[in-house]
Amino acid sequence: MTADDGQGEMHIFASGRSEGQPSGYHLPVLVSEVVSGLIARENGVYLDGTLGEGGHALAMLQAVPQAQLVVGVDLDGRSVAEANARLSQHRDRFLALQGNYADMASLAASQGIAGVDGVLMDLGFSSRQVERPGYGFSFQTDEPLDMRYDATQAVDAAEVVNSSSESDLAELFRRLGEEPRARAIARAIVNQRPLSSTAELAALVERVAGRRPGRRIHPATRVFQALRIAVNGELDNLRAGLEAAVELLSPGGRLAVISYHSLEDRIVKNFMARVSADCICPPGLPVCVCGHSPSLEVINRRVIRPSVEEVAANPRSRSARLRMAQKIQARQ
């Protein structure tokens, strides 16, 4: 898979009840794989860097009653409030913080937490963020062009669309959306500006890109993906978050990252390969001069994907990819 297909990043709402997941909440993906792989110490402290509505955090709390604390971090204050209400019965072992997972080490330190035994980063967003008004993520409803997880940040999608040059827009759509008609779409946007709503933008992209017969996804999917990633600085935050996770993990602690498209997964894969390597010297040097010491050991060399049964129950989980690694003791 390359660009997001418009569904892979959205966790579908539960139509009924499953254990620990009441009706009305989205189904978190790869729950059993995350819990069994991440929980290395039953009495440990764990951090969910992408709390959402608290699905993974709840699964951890229920699976490991001996866990001292599960800390949830999320940029979206609305999600933090919902997770706090949902997990209120675990308030003695659960702490929700609004913030960027790129800052997880400093956020934890502000609560007196020097290290944790596991970090989860689920890079998807929930259907609720698409279907509820106020986010502007979806081209299926007409809303202001927003796309911010954190409504207090200054730059929204309308600012990017209406202020960027044609060349910058084309590069954004090509690099972050892998959109083949990037230049033509950027030119049409500049000619029709200002654009203020998701419906306006989606209609413009559809006119330019066309809808190929039999194609399931909307022609605007890649453009919306690129704008969302750019507005929220998702790839830069991911790089910083991975570094912060390694800093925060105690020796023996584990990192689990769930990605949903190739841009994210490539960053995660390359990061884990680099920090787990004995040497990061350029190829061809006769001797190692980098002095690099590995800080992680990769647990699963092959990416973990949802089971056939999970995809059948939650079709939007099909593009999820889980990679895990363990913090190793620094060499003396």
C-alpha positions as CSV (number, residue, x, y, z in Angstrom):
1,M,0.0,0.0,0.0
2,T,1.2,3.5,-0.7
3,A,-1.1,6.4,0.0
4,D,-3.9,6.1,2.6
5,D,-7.0,4.6,1.1
6,G,-9.3,6.8,3.1
7,Q,-10.3,3.9,5.4
8,G,-7.2,2.3,6.6
9,E,-6.5,4.9,9.2
10,M,-10.0,5.1,10.7
11,H,-11.0,2.6,13.4
12,I,-14.6,1.5,12.8
13,F,-17.3,2.1,15.4
14,A,-18.3,-1.0,17.3
15,S,-21.8,-2.2,16.2
16,G,-22.2,-4.3,19.3
17,R,-20.2,-5.1,22.5
18,S,-16.9,-6.8,22.8
19,E,-15.0,-7.3,25.9
20,G,-13.8,-4.0,27.3
21,Q,-15.1,-2.1,24.2
22,P,-18.7,-0.8,24.8
23,S,-20.9,0.0,21.9
24,G,-20.3,3.5,20.5
25,Y,-16.5,3.5,20.7
26,H,-14.2,2.7,17.8
27,L,-12.5,-0.6,17.8
28,P,-8.7,-0.3,18.5
29,V,-6.7,-2.5,16.2
30,L,-4.3,-5.4,17.1
31,V,-5.3,-5.2,20.8
32,S,-4.2,-8.7,21.8
33,E,-0.9,-8.3,19.9
34,V,-0.2,-5.0,21.5
35,V,-1.0,-6.1,25.0
36,S,0.9,-9.4,24.8
37,G,3.9,-7.8,23.1
38,L,4.1,-4.6,25.1
39,I,3.5,-5.7,28.6
40,A,6.9,-7.1,29.7
41,R,6.5,-6.2,33.4
42,E,3.1,-6.7,35.0
43,N,3.7,-4.1,37.7
44,G,5.1,-1.6,35.2
45,V,4.3,1.9,34.0
46,Y,3.0,2.2,30.4
47,L,2.4,5.2,28.1
48,D,-0.1,5.3,25.3
49,G,1.2,8.2,23.1
50,T,-2.0,8.3,21.0
51,L,-4.7,7.9,23.6
52,G,-7.8,8.6,21.4
53,E,-10.9,7.4,23.2
54,G,-8.8,5.1,25.4
55,G,-9.4,1.7,23.7
56,H,-5.8,0.5,24.0
57,A,-5.3,2.0,27.4
58,L,-8.4,0.3,28.7
59,A,-7.2,-3.0,27.3
60,M,-3.9,-2.6,29.1
61,L,-5.6,-1.7,32.4
62,Q,-7.9,-4.7,32.1
63,A,-5.3,-7.2,31.0
64,V,-2.8,-6.2,33.7
65,P,-4.4,-5.4,37.0
66,Q,-1.0,-5.2,38.6
67,A,0.1,-2.3,36.3
68,Q,1.1,0.7,38.4
69,L,0.0,3.3,35.9
70,V,-1.1,3.8,32.3
71,V,-0.5,7.3,31.0
72,G,-2.4,8.4,28.0
73,V,-1.2,11.4,25.8
74,D,-3.2,13.0,23.0
75,L,-3.1,16.2,21.1
76,D,-6.9,16.3,20.8
77,G,-8.3,17.7,24.0
78,R,-11.8,16.4,23.1
79,S,-10.4,12.8,23.0
80,V,-8.6,13.3,26.3
81,A,-11.9,14.4,27.9
82,E,-13.7,11.4,26.5
83,A,-11.0,8.9,27.5
84,N,-11.0,10.4,31.1
85,A,-14.7,9.8,31.3
86,R,-14.6,6.4,29.8
87,L,-11.8,5.2,32.1
88,S,-13.0,6.9,35.3
89,Q,-13.3,3.6,37.1
90,H,-9.5,3.2,36.7
91,R,-8.6,6.7,37.8
92,D,-6.2,5.3,40.5
93,R,-4.1,3.8,37.7
94,F,-4.8,6.0,34.7
95,L,-3.6,9.5,33.9
96,A,-4.6,11.4,30.8
97,L,-2.5,14.3,29.5
98,Q,-3.1,16.6,26.6
99,G,0.0,17.1,24.5
100,N,2.2,15.9,21.6
101,Y,3.7,12.5,21.9
102,A,6.9,14.1,20.5
103,D,7.1,15.6,24.0
104,M,6.3,12.4,25.9
105,A,9.5,12.5,27.9
106,S,9.0,16.0,29.2
107,L,5.3,15.3,29.8
108,A,6.1,12.2,31.8
109,A,8.8,14.1,33.7
110,S,6.2,16.8,34.6
111,Q,4.3,14.1,36.5
112,G,7.5,12.7,38.2
113,I,7.9,9.8,35.8
114,A,11.5,9.2,34.9
115,G,11.0,6.1,32.8
116,V,8.3,3.7,31.6
117,D,8.2,0.0,30.7
118,G,6.3,0.3,27.5
119,V,5.3,2.9,24.9
120,L,2.5,2.5,22.3
121,M,2.1,4.8,19.3
122,D,-1.0,4.1,17.2
123,L,-0.7,6.5,14.3
124,G,-4.3,6.2,13.1
125,F,-7.2,8.4,13.8
126,S,-10.7,7.3,14.7
127,S,-14.0,7.4,12.7
128,R,-15.4,9.7,15.4
129,Q,-12.9,12.4,14.4
130,V,-14.1,12.1,10.8
131,E,-17.8,11.8,11.5
132,R,-18.1,14.4,14.2
133,P,-18.4,18.1,13.2
134,G,-15.5,20.4,14.0
135,Y,-12.5,18.6,12.6
136,G,-12.8,19.0,8.9
137,F,-11.1,15.8,8.0
138,S,-13.7,14.4,5.7
139,F,-14.8,15.1,2.2
140,Q,-18.1,13.3,2.8
141,T,-19.6,16.2,4.8
142,D,-19.3,19.9,4.1
143,E,-17.2,21.6,6.8
144,P,-14.7,24.4,7.2
145,L,-11.2,23.3,6.0
146,D,-9.6,22.7,9.4
147,M,-7.9,19.3,9.9
148,R,-6.3,20.2,13.2
149,Y,-6.1,17.6,16.0
150,D,-5.4,20.5,18.4
151,A,-7.9,23.2,17.7
152,T,-5.6,25.8,19.5
153,Q,-2.8,25.6,16.9
154,A,-2.6,28.5,14.5
155,V,-2.3,27.0,11.1
156,D,-5.3,25.0,9.7
157,A,-5.9,23.4,6.3
158,A,-7.5,26.6,4.9
159,E,-4.3,28.5,5.6
160,V,-2.2,25.9,3.8
161,V,-4.6,25.7,0.8
162,N,-5.1,29.4,0.3
163,S,-1.6,30.7,1.2
164,S,0.9,28.2,-0.3
165,S,2.4,28.6,-3.7
166,E,1.4,26.4,-6.6
167,S,4.8,24.6,-6.5
168,D,4.6,24.1,-2.7
169,L,1.1,22.6,-2.9
170,A,2.2,20.3,-5.8
171,E,5.2,19.1,-3.7
172,L,3.0,18.6,-0.7
173,F,0.4,16.5,-2.5
174,R,3.2,14.5,-4.3
175,R,5.3,13.9,-1.2
176,L,2.7,13.4,1.5
177,G,-0.2,12.1,-0.5
178,E,1.7,10.3,-3.4
179,E,-0.8,12.0,-5.7
180,P,0.0,11.5,-9.4
181,R,-2.0,14.6,-10.5
182,A,-0.4,16.8,-7.9
183,R,0.7,19.6,-10.3
184,A,-2.7,19.9,-12.0
185,I,-4.6,19.9,-8.7
186,A,-2.3,22.5,-7.3
187,R,-2.8,24.7,-10.3
188,A,-6.6,24.4,-10.1
189,I,-6.6,25.3,-6.4
190,V,-4.5,28.4,-7.1
191,N,-6.9,29.5,-9.9
192,Q,-10.0,29.0,-7.8
193,R,-8.8,30.3,-4.4
194,P,-10.0,31.1,-1.8
195,L,-11.4,27.7,-0.8
196,S,-13.1,27.5,2.6
197,S,-14.8,24.1,2.8
198,T,-14.1,20.4,2.5
199,A,-16.9,20.0,-0.1
200,E,-15.3,22.8,-2.3
201,L,-11.9,21.2,-2.2
202,A,-13.2,17.7,-2.8
203,A,-15.3,18.8,-5.8
204,L,-12.3,20.6,-7.3
205,V,-10.0,17.6,-6.9
206,E,-12.6,15.3,-8.4
207,R,-13.0,17.6,-11.4
208,V,-9.3,17.6,-12.0
209,A,-8.4,14.0,-11.2
210,G,-11.6,12.4,-12.4
211,R,-13.2,9.2,-10.9
212,R,-11.9,6.1,-12.6
213,P,-14.5,3.4,-13.2
214,G,-14.5,0.8,-10.5
215,R,-12.2,2.7,-8.2
216,R,-13.4,2.5,-4.6
217,I,-11.7,5.5,-3.0
218,H,-12.6,9.1,-3.6
219,P,-10.2,11.0,-5.9
220,A,-9.6,13.6,-3.1
221,T,-8.4,11.0,-0.6
222,R,-4.7,11.6,-1.2
223,V,-5.0,15.3,-1.2
224,F,-6.8,15.3,2.1
225,Q,-4.3,12.9,3.6
226,A,-1.4,15.2,2.5
227,L,-3.1,18.3,4.0
228,R,-3.8,16.5,7.3
229,I,-0.2,15.3,7.6
230,A,1.1,18.8,6.8
231,V,-1.2,20.7,9.1
232,N,-0.4,18.5,12.1
233,G,3.3,18.0,11.3
234,E,2.7,14.3,11.6
235,L,5.8,12.9,10.1
236,D,8.1,15.3,12.0
237,N,6.2,14.5,15.1
238,L,6.6,10.8,14.4
239,R,10.4,11.1,14.1
240,A,10.6,13.1,17.3
241,G,8.2,10.8,19.1
242,L,10.3,7.7,18.2
243,E,13.4,9.4,19.7
244,A,11.5,10.5,22.8
245,A,10.2,7.0,23.3
246,V,13.7,5.5,23.3
247,E,14.7,8.2,25.8
248,L,11.8,7.5,28.1
249,L,11.9,3.7,28.0
250,S,13.7,1.9,30.9
251,P,16.1,-0.9,29.9
252,G,13.9,-3.9,29.0
253,G,11.0,-1.6,28.2
254,R,9.2,-2.1,24.8
255,L,8.1,0.2,22.0
256,A,5.1,-0.7,19.8
257,V,4.1,1.4,16.8
258,I,1.1,0.8,14.6
259,S,1.2,2.6,11.2
260,Y,-1.3,2.7,8.4
261,H,0.5,3.9,5.3
262,S,3.9,3.5,3.7
263,L,5.1,7.0,4.6
264,E,4.8,6.3,8.3
265,D,5.9,2.7,8.2
266,R,9.0,3.5,6.3
267,I,10.0,6.0,9.0
268,V,9.3,3.5,11.8
269,K,11.2,0.7,10.0
270,N,14.2,2.8,9.2
271,F,14.4,4.2,12.7
272,M,14.3,0.8,14.3
273,A,16.9,-0.5,11.9
274,R,19.2,2.4,12.6
275,V,19.0,2.5,16.4
276,S,19.3,-1.3,16.6
277,A,22.4,-1.5,14.4
278,D,25.9,-2.0,15.8
279,C,27.4,0.3,13.2
280,I,25.8,3.2,11.2
281,C,28.9,4.2,9.2
282,P,28.5,4.8,5.5
283,P,29.0,1.7,3.4
284,G,32.5,1.1,2.2
285,L,34.5,2.3,5.2
286,P,37.2,-0.3,6.0
287,V,36.7,0.1,9.8
288,C,33.9,1.4,12.0
289,V,34.4,5.0,13.1
290,C,30.9,5.9,14.2
291,G,31.1,4.8,17.8
292,H,27.4,4.0,17.6
293,S,25.9,1.7,20.3
294,P,22.4,0.1,19.7
295,S,19.7,1.2,22.0
296,L,16.9,-1.0,20.7
297,E,16.5,-4.7,19.7
298,V,13.9,-5.3,17.1
299,I,11.4,-7.9,18.3
300,N,9.5,-8.7,15.1
301,R,11.6,-8.6,11.9
302,R,8.4,-9.1,9.9
303,V,5.6,-6.7,10.3
304,I,2.6,-7.9,12.3
305,R,-0.7,-7.5,10.6
306,P,-4.3,-8.0,11.7
307,S,-5.7,-11.5,11.5
308,V,-8.3,-12.5,8.9
309,E,-10.9,-12.5,11.7
310,E,-10.0,-9.0,12.8
311,V,-10.2,-7.6,9.3
312,A,-13.6,-9.3,8.9
313,A,-14.9,-7.7,12.1
314,N,-13.2,-4.4,11.5
315,P,-12.4,-3.8,7.7
316,R,-10.7,-0.5,8.4
317,S,-8.0,-2.4,10.3
318,R,-6.7,-4.1,7.2
319,S,-3.8,-1.6,6.5
320,A,-2.5,-1.7,10.1
321,R,1.2,-2.7,10.5
322,L,2.7,-3.3,14.0
323,R,6.4,-3.1,14.6
324,M,8.0,-3.7,18.1
325,A,11.4,-3.3,19.7
326,Q,12.9,-3.5,23.2
327,K,15.2,-1.1,24.9
328,I,18.6,-2.7,25.7
329,Q,21.1,-1.8,28.4
330,A,23.6,0.8,27.3
331,R,27.1,-0.7,26.8
332,Q,29.7,0.4,29.4
